[in-house]
Amino acid sequence: MKARIELTSVFVDDQAKAEAFYTEKLGFVVKNDVPTGPFRWLTVVSGDVPDGPELLLEPNEHPAAQAYQAALVADGIPCASFKVDDVRVACAELVAAGVAIVSEPMESGPVTVAVIDDTCGNFIQLVSDN
């Protein structure tokens, strides 16, 4: 068996705000946007790989999801990691766009990492090769 990532999710406190952040700030594009009662089946994909893995922007309505999200943020733990071409350049662009940098770019072995706040209840790690 060879498993592959088809879909993964991040809990968000507001789907519309998350859609704006992940598309306008991080460059993802909406793949699916289907009403499901009070929420949406809202997925985004890399603009470079439109048929690649999807990220579900999932409402954090369940109390366990809210507790999980709050605990990760309280401990400074990113809930997801996304690769970019150059973390330092990406962070400069994000700061210019008003995004909060939680952890400035730093080298960590063969990669450079930084952590940003997605404004939807999560910290996101950005990674690039050195």
N, CA, C and O atoms as CSV, one atom per row, in Angstrom:
chain,resi,resn,atom,element,x,y,z
A,1,MET,N,N,0.837,-1.182,0.000
A,1,MET,CA,C,0.000,0.000,0.000
A,1,MET,C,C,0.885,1.249,0.000
A,1,MET,O,O,1.895,1.319,0.700
A,2,LYS,N,N,0.484,2.206,-0.787
A,2,LYS,CA,C,1.151,3.504,-0.799
A,2,LYS,C,C,0.083,4.565,-0.575
A,2,LYS,O,O,-0.708,4.861,-1.470
A,3,ALA,N,N,0.068,5.123,0.605
A,3,ALA,CA,C,-0.894,6.181,0.918
A,3,ALA,C,C,-0.395,7.510,0.364
A,3,ALA,O,O,0.806,7.704,0.176
A,4,ARG,N,N,-1.310,8.404,0.110
A,4,ARG,CA,C,-0.945,9.755,-0.321
A,4,ARG,C,C,-1.929,10.735,0.299
A,4,ARG,O,O,-3.047,10.368,0.662
A,5,ILE,N,N,-1.513,11.948,0.412
A,5,ILE,CA,C,-2.387,12.978,0.991
A,5,ILE,C,C,-3.297,13.501,-0.111
A,5,ILE,O,O,-2.833,14.058,-1.105
A,6,GLU,N,N,-4.574,13.318,0.078
A,6,GLU,CA,C,-5.579,13.810,-0.857
A,6,GLU,C,C,-6.284,15.036,-0.278
A,6,GLU,O,O,-6.574,16.007,-0.977
A,7,LEU,N,N,-6.548,14.950,1.035
A,7,LEU,CA,C,-7.279,16.008,1.737
A,7,LEU,C,C,-6.818,16.039,3.178
A,7,LEU,O,O,-6.697,14.999,3.825
A,8,THR,N,N,-6.565,17.220,3.670
A,8,THR,CA,C,-6.299,17.417,5.088
A,8,THR,C,C,-7.016,18.697,5.485
A,8,THR,O,O,-7.489,19.433,4.618
A,9,SER,N,N,-7.102,18.971,6.760
A,9,SER,CA,C,-7.891,20.127,7.162
A,9,SER,C,C,-7.210,20.928,8.256
A,9,SER,O,O,-6.344,20.431,8.976
A,10,VAL,N,N,-7.626,22.178,8.357
A,10,VAL,CA,C,-7.301,23.027,9.496
A,10,VAL,C,C,-8.623,23.561,10.011
A,10,VAL,O,O,-9.506,23.930,9.237
A,11,PHE,N,N,-8.743,23.598,11.333
A,11,PHE,CA,C,-9.931,24.190,11.931
A,11,PHE,C,C,-9.804,25.707,11.851
A,11,PHE,O,O,-8.729,26.260,12.088
A,12,VAL,N,N,-10.892,26.369,11.521
A,12,VAL,CA,C,-10.894,27.827,11.438
A,12,VAL,C,C,-12.109,28.373,12.178
A,12,VAL,O,O,-13.156,27.729,12.242
A,13,ASP,N,N,-11.953,29.564,12.732
A,13,ASP,CA,C,-13.063,30.145,13.486
A,13,ASP,C,C,-14.038,30.927,12.621
A,13,ASP,O,O,-15.095,31.339,13.099
A,14,ASP,N,N,-13.695,31.137,11.345
A,14,ASP,CA,C,-14.565,31.876,10.432
A,14,ASP,C,C,-14.161,31.493,9.005
A,14,ASP,O,O,-13.064,31.825,8.557
A,15,GLN,N,N,-15.042,30.800,8.302
A,15,GLN,CA,C,-14.677,30.315,6.969
A,15,GLN,C,C,-14.458,31.440,5.965
A,15,GLN,O,O,-13.558,31.340,5.131
A,16,ALA,N,N,-15.241,32.490,6.017
A,16,ALA,CA,C,-15.057,33.590,5.063
A,16,ALA,C,C,-13.715,34.279,5.292
A,16,ALA,O,O,-13.000,34.592,4.340
A,17,LYS,N,N,-13.379,34.513,6.558
A,17,LYS,CA,C,-12.089,35.127,6.883
A,17,LYS,C,C,-10.948,34.199,6.470
A,17,LYS,O,O,-9.926,34.654,5.956
A,18,ALA,N,N,-11.126,32.901,6.697
A,18,ALA,CA,C,-10.099,31.926,6.314
A,18,ALA,C,C,-9.919,31.892,4.798
A,18,ALA,O,O,-8.793,31.858,4.301
A,19,GLU,N,N,-11.029,31.901,4.070
A,19,GLU,CA,C,-10.935,31.900,2.610
A,19,GLU,C,C,-10.132,33.104,2.129
A,19,GLU,O,O,-9.261,32.970,1.269
A,20,ALA,N,N,-10.421,34.271,2.678
A,20,ALA,CA,C,-9.700,35.477,2.286
A,20,ALA,C,C,-8.213,35.352,2.618
A,20,ALA,O,O,-7.369,35.681,1.784
A,21,PHE,N,N,-7.881,34.883,3.816
A,21,PHE,CA,C,-6.486,34.785,4.211
A,21,PHE,C,C,-5.732,33.782,3.342
A,21,PHE,O,O,-4.668,34.090,2.807
A,22,TYR,N,N,-6.285,32.592,3.208
A,22,TYR,CA,C,-5.557,31.532,2.493
A,22,TYR,C,C,-5.446,31.801,0.995
A,22,TYR,O,O,-4.501,31.338,0.357
A,23,THR,N,N,-6.387,32.534,0.431
A,23,THR,CA,C,-6.295,32.855,-0.996
A,23,THR,C,C,-5.531,34.160,-1.230
A,23,THR,O,O,-4.622,34.203,-2.060
A,24,GLU,N,N,-5.886,35.204,-0.516
A,24,GLU,CA,C,-5.285,36.520,-0.766
A,24,GLU,C,C,-3.874,36.665,-0.202
A,24,GLU,O,O,-3.037,37.336,-0.806
A,25,LYS,N,N,-3.601,36.050,0.940
A,25,LYS,CA,C,-2.285,36.201,1.575
A,25,LYS,C,C,-1.329,35.064,1.210
A,25,LYS,O,O,-0.145,35.306,0.977
A,26,LEU,N,N,-1.835,33.824,1.158
A,26,LEU,CA,C,-0.954,32.679,0.925
A,26,LEU,C,C,-0.972,32.168,-0.510
A,26,LEU,O,O,-0.155,31.321,-0.872
A,27,GLY,N,N,-1.890,32.668,-1.331
A,27,GLY,CA,C,-1.883,32.307,-2.748
A,27,GLY,C,C,-2.558,31.000,-3.113
A,27,GLY,O,O,-2.427,30.531,-4.244
A,28,PHE,N,N,-3.284,30.401,-2.166
A,28,PHE,CA,C,-4.065,29.218,-2.515
A,28,PHE,C,C,-5.240,29.652,-3.388
A,28,PHE,O,O,-5.569,30.836,-3.448
A,29,VAL,N,N,-5.869,28.693,-4.064
A,29,VAL,CA,C,-7.078,28.971,-4.842
A,29,VAL,C,C,-8.184,28.037,-4.368
A,29,VAL,O,O,-7.932,26.901,-3.965
A,30,VAL,N,N,-9.410,28.537,-4.424
A,30,VAL,CA,C,-10.555,27.727,-3.999
A,30,VAL,C,C,-10.766,26.592,-4.989
A,30,VAL,O,O,-10.810,26.814,-6.199
A,31,LYS,N,N,-10.897,25.384,-4.474
A,31,LYS,CA,C,-11.168,24.201,-5.301
A,31,LYS,C,C,-12.642,23.815,-5.198
A,31,LYS,O,O,-13.296,23.565,-6.211
A,32,ASN,N,N,-13.159,23.768,-3.974
A,32,ASN,CA,C,-14.566,23.429,-3.731
A,32,ASN,C,C,-15.171,24.426,-2.765
A,32,ASN,O,O,-14.545,24.819,-1.781
A,33,ASP,N,N,-16.387,24.827,-3.058
A,33,ASP,CA,C,-17.119,25.706,-2.155
A,33,ASP,C,C,-18.588,25.301,-2.243
A,33,ASP,O,O,-19.340,25.802,-3.079
A,34,VAL,N,N,-18.977,24.384,-1.362
A,34,VAL,CA,C,-20.311,23.792,-1.402
A,34,VAL,C,C,-21.033,24.098,-0.098
A,34,VAL,O,O,-20.530,23.756,0.972
A,35,PRO,N,N,-22.205,24.735,-0.159
A,35,PRO,CA,C,-22.965,24.977,1.069
A,35,PRO,C,C,-23.349,23.654,1.735
A,35,PRO,O,O,-23.779,22.711,1.072
A,36,THR,N,N,-23.184,23.607,3.059
A,36,THR,CA,C,-23.577,22.427,3.835
A,36,THR,C,C,-24.303,22.909,5.078
A,36,THR,O,O,-23.768,22.838,6.184
A,37,GLY,N,N,-25.519,23.398,4.897
A,37,GLY,CA,C,-26.242,23.979,6.023
A,37,GLY,C,C,-25.632,25.327,6.368
A,37,GLY,O,O,-25.449,26.171,5.491
A,38,PRO,N,N,-25.314,25.534,7.648
A,38,PRO,CA,C,-24.764,26.840,8.034
A,38,PRO,C,C,-23.290,27.031,7.653
A,38,PRO,O,O,-22.750,28.128,7.794
A,39,PHE,N,N,-22.650,25.975,7.174
A,39,PHE,CA,C,-21.233,26.044,6.828
A,39,PHE,C,C,-21.021,25.686,5.365
A,39,PHE,O,O,-21.980,25.547,4.605
A,40,ARG,N,N,-19.761,25.536,4.976
A,40,ARG,CA,C,-19.418,25.206,3.589
A,40,ARG,C,C,-18.369,24.103,3.569
A,40,ARG,O,O,-17.535,24.010,4.469
A,41,TRP,N,N,-18.417,23.270,2.535
A,41,TRP,CA,C,-17.308,22.369,2.249
A,41,TRP,C,C,-16.366,23.207,1.415
A,41,TRP,O,O,-16.511,23.295,0.196
A,42,LEU,N,N,-15.399,23.822,2.073
A,42,LEU,CA,C,-14.546,24.832,1.465
A,42,LEU,C,C,-13.112,24.319,1.452
A,42,LEU,O,O,-12.464,24.224,2.495
A,43,THR,N,N,-12.624,23.989,0.256
A,43,THR,CA,C,-11.251,23.518,0.132
A,43,THR,C,C,-10.456,24.456,-0.762
A,43,THR,O,O,-10.985,25.080,-1.682
A,44,VAL,N,N,-9.164,24.532,-0.458
A,44,VAL,CA,C,-8.235,25.311,-1.274
A,44,VAL,C,C,-7.088,24.396,-1.682
A,44,VAL,O,O,-6.808,23.388,-1.034
A,45,VAL,N,N,-6.434,24.778,-2.775
A,45,VAL,CA,C,-5.280,24.039,-3.287
A,45,VAL,C,C,-4.189,25.030,-3.665
A,45,VAL,O,O,-4.429,26.232,-3.775
A,46,SER,N,N,-3.008,24.511,-3.858
A,46,SER,CA,C,-1.900,25.339,-4.324
A,46,SER,C,C,-2.229,25.889,-5.703
A,46,SER,O,O,-2.748,25.171,-6.557
A,47,GLY,N,N,-1.929,27.152,-5.915
A,47,GLY,CA,C,-2.130,27.734,-7.238
A,47,GLY,C,C,-1.257,27.077,-8.291
A,47,GLY,O,O,-1.588,27.103,-9.476
A,48,ASP,N,N,-0.137,26.485,-7.867
A,48,ASP,CA,C,0.784,25.810,-8.785
A,48,ASP,C,C,0.392,24.365,-9.067
A,48,ASP,O,O,0.819,23.789,-10.068
A,49,VAL,N,N,-0.423,23.774,-8.186
A,49,VAL,CA,C,-0.794,22.359,-8.310
A,49,VAL,C,C,-2.301,22.228,-8.073
A,49,VAL,O,O,-2.729,21.713,-7.041
A,50,PRO,N,N,-3.099,22.695,-9.033
A,50,PRO,CA,C,-4.550,22.710,-8.815
A,50,PRO,C,C,-5.191,21.341,-8.646
A,50,PRO,O,O,-6.295,21.246,-8.111
A,51,ASP,N,N,-4.526,20.279,-9.089
A,51,ASP,CA,C,-5.056,18.932,-8.888
A,51,ASP,C,C,-4.366,18.221,-7.730
A,51,ASP,O,O,-4.511,17.010,-7.564
A,52,GLY,N,N,-3.621,18.970,-6.933
A,52,GLY,CA,C,-2.894,18.388,-5.809
A,52,GLY,C,C,-3.756,18.272,-4.567
A,52,GLY,O,O,-4.977,18.416,-4.632
A,53,PRO,N,N,-3.113,18.010,-3.431
A,53,PRO,CA,C,-3.837,17.847,-2.175
A,53,PRO,C,C,-4.680,19.075,-1.842
A,53,PRO,O,O,-4.294,20.214,-2.104
A,54,GLU,N,N,-5.835,18.804,-1.262
A,54,GLU,CA,C,-6.747,19.879,-0.878
A,54,GLU,C,C,-6.649,20.138,0.620
A,54,GLU,O,O,-6.449,19.217,1.412
A,55,LEU,N,N,-6.792,21.401,0.993
A,55,LEU,CA,C,-6.843,21.814,2.388
A,55,LEU,C,C,-8.263,22.250,2.686
A,55,LEU,O,O,-8.759,23.217,2.109
A,56,LEU,N,N,-8.919,21.530,3.593
A,56,LEU,CA,C,-10.279,21.859,4.001
A,56,LEU,C,C,-10.220,22.911,5.098
A,56,LEU,O,O,-9.572,22.709,6.125
A,57,LEU,N,N,-10.891,24.026,4.882
A,57,LEU,CA,C,-11.003,25.078,5.897
A,57,LEU,C,C,-12.255,24.744,6.711
A,57,LEU,O,O,-13.366,25.169,6.394
A,58,GLU,N,N,-12.031,23.976,7.761
A,58,GLU,CA,C,-13.122,23.332,8.506
A,58,GLU,C,C,-13.541,24.152,9.722
A,58,GLU,O,O,-12.697,24.544,10.528
A,59,PRO,N,N,-14.847,24.413,9.856
A,59,PRO,CA,C,-15.320,25.173,11.021
A,59,PRO,C,C,-14.935,24.487,12.334
A,59,PRO,O,O,-15.012,23.264,12.449
A,60,ASN,N,N,-14.529,25.270,13.301
A,60,ASN,CA,C,-14.130,24.722,14.601
A,60,ASN,C,C,-15.301,24.697,15.578
A,60,ASN,O,O,-15.114,24.934,16.772
A,61,GLU,N,N,-16.470,24.421,15.100
A,61,GLU,CA,C,-17.682,24.470,15.919
A,61,GLU,C,C,-17.705,23.468,17.069
A,61,GLU,O,O,-18.328,23.747,18.093
A,62,HIS,N,N,-17.067,22.341,16.945
A,62,HIS,CA,C,-17.078,21.348,18.010
A,62,HIS,C,C,-16.187,21.828,19.158
A,62,HIS,O,O,-15.086,22.317,18.908
A,63,PRO,N,N,-16.637,21.699,20.407
A,63,PRO,CA,C,-15.809,22.144,21.536
A,63,PRO,C,C,-14.416,21.514,21.558
A,63,PRO,O,O,-13.457,22.168,21.967
A,64,ALA,N,N,-14.287,20.266,21.130
A,64,ALA,CA,C,-12.968,19.629,21.098
A,64,ALA,C,C,-12.050,20.322,20.088
A,64,ALA,O,O,-10.851,20.462,20.327
A,65,ALA,N,N,-12.609,20.747,18.976
A,65,ALA,CA,C,-11.809,21.459,17.974
A,65,ALA,C,C,-11.342,22.800,18.525
A,65,ALA,O,O,-10.200,23.202,18.305
A,66,GLN,N,N,-12.214,23.480,19.230
A,66,GLN,CA,C,-11.845,24.765,19.821
A,66,GLN,C,C,-10.759,24.592,20.875
A,66,GLN,O,O,-9.820,25.385,20.936
A,67,ALA,N,N,-10.883,23.565,21.701
A,67,ALA,CA,C,-9.879,23.306,22.735
A,67,ALA,C,C,-8.534,22.945,22.105
A,67,ALA,O,O,-7.487,23.413,22.554
A,68,TYR,N,N,-8.565,22.115,21.070
A,68,TYR,CA,C,-7.348,21.716,20.356
A,68,TYR,C,C,-6.654,22.943,19.775
A,68,TYR,O,O,-5.448,23.125,19.940
A,69,GLN,N,N,-7.419,23.767,19.104
A,69,GLN,CA,C,-6.868,24.967,18.479
A,69,GLN,C,C,-6.248,25.886,19.536
A,69,GLN,O,O,-5.125,26.361,19.368
A,70,ALA,N,N,-6.978,26.130,20.613
A,70,ALA,CA,C,-6.493,27.018,21.672
A,70,ALA,C,C,-5.234,26.464,22.335
A,70,ALA,O,O,-4.319,27.223,22.655
A,71,ALA,N,N,-5.180,25.145,22.545
A,71,ALA,CA,C,-4.010,24.540,23.182
A,71,ALA,C,C,-2.774,24.655,22.299
A,71,ALA,O,O,-1.685,24.944,22.796
A,72,LEU,N,N,-2.926,24.434,20.996
A,72,LEU,CA,C,-1.790,24.575,20.090
A,72,LEU,C,C,-1.251,25.999,20.106
A,72,LEU,O,O,-0.043,26.211,20.211
A,73,VAL,N,N,-2.148,26.973,20.002
A,73,VAL,CA,C,-1.716,28.377,19.991
A,73,VAL,C,C,-1.062,28.742,21.319
A,73,VAL,O,O,-0.027,29.409,21.336
A,74,ALA,N,N,-1.657,28.310,22.435
A,74,ALA,CA,C,-1.085,28.622,23.749
A,74,ALA,C,C,0.334,28.078,23.889
A,74,ALA,O,O,1.177,28.688,24.546
A,75,ASP,N,N,0.590,26.937,23.273
A,75,ASP,CA,C,1.920,26.337,23.333
A,75,ASP,C,C,2.820,26.759,22.168
A,75,ASP,O,O,3.968,26.322,22.081
A,76,GLY,N,N,2.301,27.608,21.272
A,76,GLY,CA,C,3.099,28.100,20.147
A,76,GLY,C,C,3.348,27.070,19.068
A,76,GLY,O,O,4.350,27.143,18.356
A,77,ILE,N,N,2.442,26.106,18.938
A,77,ILE,CA,C,2.629,25.009,17.986
A,77,ILE,C,C,1.830,25.272,16.707
A,77,ILE,O,O,0.618,25.473,16.770
A,78,PRO,N,N,2.490,25.274,15.559
A,78,PRO,CA,C,1.755,25.419,14.294
A,78,PRO,C,C,0.888,24.191,14.030
A,78,PRO,O,O,1.266,23.068,14.363
A,79,CYS,N,N,-0.273,24.419,13.431
A,79,CYS,CA,C,-1.171,23.300,13.108
A,79,CYS,C,C,-0.894,22.735,11.727
A,79,CYS,O,O,-1.367,21.649,11.394
A,80,ALA,N,N,-0.135,23.460,10.924
A,80,ALA,CA,C,0.166,23.009,9.557
A,80,ALA,C,C,1.484,23.635,9.124
A,80,ALA,O,O,1.947,24.619,9.700
A,81,SER,N,N,2.068,23.042,8.102
A,81,SER,CA,C,3.326,23.529,7.556
A,81,SER,C,C,3.220,23.569,6.037
A,81,SER,O,O,2.827,22.588,5.405
A,82,PHE,N,N,3.573,24.704,5.464
A,82,PHE,CA,C,3.496,24.876,4.017
A,82,PHE,C,C,4.873,25.266,3.477
A,82,PHE,O,O,5.573,26.094,4.060
A,83,LYS,N,N,5.239,24.659,2.366
A,83,LYS,CA,C,6.522,24.967,1.741
A,83,LYS,C,C,6.380,26.191,0.839
A,83,LYS,O,O,5.392,26.342,0.122
A,84,VAL,N,N,7.377,27.050,0.891
A,84,VAL,CA,C,7.459,28.225,0.023
A,84,VAL,C,C,8.848,28.223,-0.609
A,84,VAL,O,O,9.740,27.505,-0.158
A,85,ASP,N,N,9.023,29.021,-1.645
A,85,ASP,CA,C,10.325,29.066,-2.317
A,85,ASP,C,C,11.408,29.644,-1.417
A,85,ASP,O,O,12.532,29.142,-1.393
A,86,ASP,N,N,11.073,30.704,-0.675
A,86,ASP,CA,C,12.046,31.376,0.190
A,86,ASP,C,C,11.292,31.974,1.374
A,86,ASP,O,O,10.519,32.918,1.212
A,87,VAL,N,N,11.517,31.426,2.557
A,87,VAL,CA,C,10.793,31.875,3.751
A,87,VAL,C,C,11.026,33.354,4.023
A,87,VAL,O,O,10.086,34.070,4.369
A,88,ARG,N,N,12.242,33.818,3.875
A,88,ARG,CA,C,12.533,35.227,4.189
A,88,ARG,C,C,11.775,36.167,3.245
A,88,ARG,O,O,11.210,37.168,3.684
A,89,VAL,N,N,11.764,35.848,1.979
A,89,VAL,CA,C,11.021,36.662,1.009
A,89,VAL,C,C,9.524,36.583,1.301
A,89,VAL,O,O,8.828,37.598,1.281
A,90,ALA,N,N,9.031,35.372,1.573
A,90,ALA,CA,C,7.606,35.200,1.876
A,90,ALA,C,C,7.207,36.014,3.096
A,90,ALA,O,O,6.165,36.669,3.094
A,91,CYS,N,N,8.028,35.976,4.134
A,91,CYS,CA,C,7.702,36.745,5.343
A,91,CYS,C,C,7.702,38.244,5.081
A,91,CYS,O,O,6.847,38.960,5.602
A,92,ALA,N,N,8.637,38.724,4.291
A,92,ALA,CA,C,8.656,40.151,3.953
A,92,ALA,C,C,7.379,40.542,3.213
A,92,ALA,O,O,6.791,41.589,3.488
A,93,GLU,N,N,6.953,39.700,2.274
A,93,GLU,CA,C,5.716,39.969,1.539
A,93,GLU,C,C,4.501,39.926,2.470
A,93,GLU,O,O,3.599,40.757,2.365
A,94,LEU,N,N,4.486,38.954,3.376
A,94,LEU,CA,C,3.354,38.820,4.292
A,94,LEU,C,C,3.283,39.983,5.269
A,94,LEU,O,O,2.195,40.484,5.554
A,95,VAL,N,N,4.425,40.418,5.784
A,95,VAL,CA,C,4.445,41.576,6.683
A,95,VAL,C,C,3.908,42.804,5.946
A,95,VAL,O,O,3.117,43.563,6.504
A,96,ALA,N,N,4.330,43.001,4.702
A,96,ALA,CA,C,3.845,44.136,3.910
A,96,ALA,C,C,2.338,44.056,3.693
A,96,ALA,O,O,1.677,45.079,3.511
A,97,ALA,N,N,1.792,42.830,3.714
A,97,ALA,CA,C,0.353,42.631,3.533
A,97,ALA,C,C,-0.399,42.624,4.863
A,97,ALA,O,O,-1.602,42.365,4.900
A,98,GLY,N,N,0.321,42.912,5.965
A,98,GLY,CA,C,-0.330,43.018,7.257
A,98,GLY,C,C,-0.437,41.727,8.057
A,98,GLY,O,O,-1.172,41.674,9.043
A,99,VAL,N,N,0.282,40.689,7.651
A,99,VAL,CA,C,0.233,39.410,8.355
A,99,VAL,C,C,1.216,39.438,9.525
A,99,VAL,O,O,2.340,39.922,9.398
A,100,ALA,N,N,0.769,38.908,10.669
A,100,ALA,CA,C,1.618,38.856,11.854
A,100,ALA,C,C,2.569,37.664,11.783
A,100,ALA,O,O,2.160,36.526,11.553
A,101,ILE,N,N,3.843,37.961,11.986
A,101,ILE,CA,C,4.861,36.917,12.054
A,101,ILE,C,C,5.016,36.545,13.535
A,101,ILE,O,O,5.337,37.398,14.363
A,102,VAL,N,N,4.792,35.296,13.853
A,102,VAL,CA,C,4.883,34.816,15.229
A,102,VAL,C,C,6.323,34.448,15.569
A,102,VAL,O,O,6.796,34.718,16.673
A,103,SER,N,N,7.006,33.841,14.629
A,103,SER,CA,C,8.397,33.432,14.807
A,103,SER,C,C,9.156,33.830,13.547
A,103,SER,O,O,8.861,33.344,12.455
A,104,GLU,N,N,10.125,34.708,13.705
A,104,GLU,CA,C,10.904,35.200,12.568
A,104,GLU,C,C,11.644,34.049,11.879
A,104,GLU,O,O,11.903,33.019,12.502
A,105,PRO,N,N,11.979,34.219,10.611
A,105,PRO,CA,C,12.707,33.175,9.899
A,105,PRO,C,C,13.997,32.792,10.613
A,105,PRO,O,O,14.755,33.643,11.077
A,106,MET,N,N,14.220,31.476,10.685
A,106,MET,CA,C,15.462,30.984,11.279
A,106,MET,C,C,15.852,29.675,10.598
A,106,MET,O,O,15.004,28.898,10.158
A,107,GLU,N,N,17.149,29.462,10.528
A,107,GLU,CA,C,17.634,28.225,9.937
A,107,GLU,C,C,17.479,27.098,10.940
A,107,GLU,O,O,17.740,27.261,12.132
A,108,SER,N,N,17.049,25.953,10.433
A,108,SER,CA,C,16.879,24.755,11.252
A,108,SER,C,C,17.372,23.574,10.418
A,108,SER,O,O,16.615,22.951,9.673
A,109,GLY,N,N,18.647,23.293,10.566
A,109,GLY,CA,C,19.244,22.238,9.745
A,109,GLY,C,C,19.202,22.630,8.276
A,109,GLY,O,O,19.665,23.711,7.913
A,110,PRO,N,N,18.653,21.770,7.427
A,110,PRO,CA,C,18.663,22.038,5.981
A,110,PRO,C,C,17.544,22.967,5.501
A,110,PRO,O,O,17.412,23.205,4.300
A,111,VAL,N,N,16.735,23.494,6.431
A,111,VAL,CA,C,15.608,24.343,6.036
A,111,VAL,C,C,15.607,25.644,6.825
A,111,VAL,O,O,16.267,25.772,7.857
A,112,THR,N,N,14.848,26.604,6.309
A,112,THR,CA,C,14.551,27.833,7.032
A,112,THR,C,C,13.065,27.794,7.343
A,112,THR,O,O,12.251,27.453,6.485
A,113,VAL,N,N,12.716,28.143,8.573
A,113,VAL,CA,C,11.320,28.100,9.005
A,113,VAL,C,C,10.915,29.430,9.617
A,113,VAL,O,O,11.749,30.186,10.113
A,114,ALA,N,N,9.619,29.696,9.571
A,114,ALA,CA,C,9.019,30.839,10.255
A,114,ALA,C,C,7.589,30.435,10.582
A,114,ALA,O,O,7.048,29.494,10.001
A,115,VAL,N,N,6.987,31.153,11.514
A,115,VAL,CA,C,5.606,30.868,11.891
A,115,VAL,C,C,4.802,32.149,11.777
A,115,VAL,O,O,5.230,33.215,12.217
A,116,ILE,N,N,3.613,32.019,11.169
A,116,ILE,CA,C,2.705,33.157,10.997
A,116,ILE,C,C,1.380,32.861,11.679
A,116,ILE,O,O,1.073,31.714,12.003
A,117,ASP,N,N,0.601,33.912,11.891
A,117,ASP,CA,C,-0.745,33.803,12.455
A,117,ASP,C,C,-1.731,33.900,11.299
A,117,ASP,O,O,-1.716,34.874,10.546
A,118,ASP,N,N,-2.596,32.883,11.154
A,118,ASP,CA,C,-3.531,32.886,10.018
A,118,ASP,C,C,-4.800,33.700,10.264
A,118,ASP,O,O,-5.687,33.723,9.412
A,119,THR,N,N,-4.900,34.362,11.403
A,119,THR,CA,C,-6.047,35.206,11.793
A,119,THR,C,C,-7.326,34.414,12.030
A,119,THR,O,O,-8.368,35.004,12.313
A,120,CYS,N,N,-7.269,33.102,11.922
A,120,CYS,CA,C,-8.456,32.249,12.065
A,120,CYS,C,C,-8.302,31.264,13.210
A,120,CYS,O,O,-9.025,30.271,13.284
A,121,GLY,N,N,-7.340,31.545,14.120
A,121,GLY,CA,C,-7.147,30.707,15.287
A,121,GLY,C,C,-5.967,29.771,15.220
A,121,GLY,O,O,-5.835,28.890,16.069
A,122,ASN,N,N,-5.088,29.938,14.217
A,122,ASN,CA,C,-3.982,28.998,14.032
A,122,ASN,C,C,-2.656,29.695,13.802
A,122,ASN,O,O,-2.587,30.825,13.319
A,123,PHE,N,N,-1.605,28.973,14.169
A,123,PHE,CA,C,-0.268,29.320,13.737
A,123,PHE,C,C,0.077,28.367,12.576
A,123,PHE,O,O,-0.235,27.177,12.622
A,124,ILE,N,N,0.713,28.908,11.558
A,124,ILE,CA,C,1.098,28.149,10.370
A,124,ILE,C,C,2.611,28.288,10.197
A,124,ILE,O,O,3.152,29.392,10.256
A,125,GLN,N,N,3.273,27.177,9.986
A,125,GLN,CA,C,4.705,27.208,9.737
A,125,GLN,C,C,4.987,27.276,8.240
A,125,GLN,O,O,4.369,26.561,7.452
A,126,LEU,N,N,5.911,28.131,7.860
A,126,LEU,CA,C,6.383,28.209,6.481
A,126,LEU,C,C,7.786,27.624,6.440
A,126,LEU,O,O,8.580,27.864,7.350
A,127,VAL,N,N,8.100,26.867,5.412
A,127,VAL,CA,C,9.374,26.174,5.299
A,127,VAL,C,C,9.948,26.357,3.893
A,127,VAL,O,O,9.218,26.300,2.903
A,128,SER,N,N,11.250,26.577,3.816
A,128,SER,CA,C,11.940,26.549,2.522
A,128,SER,C,C,13.289,25.882,2.720
A,128,SER,O,O,13.851,25.892,3.815
A,129,ASP,N,N,13.801,25.300,1.636
A,129,ASP,CA,C,15.133,24.717,1.670
A,129,ASP,C,C,16.155,25.834,1.780
A,129,ASP,O,O,15.945,26.935,1.271
A,130,ASN,N,N,17.267,25.542,2.451
A,130,ASN,CA,C,18.334,26.542,2.557
A,130,ASN,C,C,19.101,26.634,1.256
A,130,ASN,O,O,20.040,27.423,1.148
